[in-house]
Amino acid sequence: MVPEEVSQMAEFGLTIKHDTGGKRIELHCKHQNGLLYVVPSEASWVCSEELLHAHSVAGFFKELMALGDPRIGEAMQRWGLYFRDRPLEEDSKDED
């Protein structure tokens, strides 16, 4: 079994744990505590294993916002969350 890798930002309430088959993102503070699991899926196959969590979370929020449901916007605003999709950076290799 491969030992789990941990990227800790505990002082900011985030801990990312990399294990075989996916990532776990711990979200914790004095008032809330949650665990977000990120595993390979049909929409995340294009991204590297190291960045699977970033790819999946950004893609999820992009798709969630595209639904246009005002309840989603209201809930996000209530929690102080805002998401803006940004253009991808051009890869210099593609220019060659």
Long-range contacts (C-beta under 8 A, 24 or more apart in sequence): 16-53, 18-49, 18-50, 22-52, 23-52, 23-53, 25-53, 25-57, 58-85
